[in-house]
Amino acid sequence: MKKLLWFITGISLGVYAAKQLNENPKAQDFANDVTRRAKDFGAAVAEGYRERSTELASEKPTSTK
């Protein structure tokens, strides 16, 4: 029963947020800004991961003999 309450609460908040985004241009701008920043952050993390993977792949393993 508790899970159902949280599920309904989540749906209600989602509907409320969607209504605010449709009615309020400032809310739309804020959501777009947050989305853009999240995408920029994700792209930076992915780029750093690729660079580090390339660095590690180019290093030759050293022999312990």
C-alpha positions, 0 to 999 in steps of 0.5 A: 500500500505504501508503494502505491501511495509513493507511485501516485505521489510521483505521478501527481508531481509529474503532472504538476511539473508538466503543467508548470512547464506548459504554462510558465515560460520561465520554468521552460527556460529553467528546464532547458538550461538544466537539460543543457548543463546536464548534457554538457556535463555528460559530454565532458565526462564521456570525453574524459573517459575516452581520453583516459582509456586511450592513455591506458591503452597506449601504455605498454605493460612493463615486465616484472622480470 
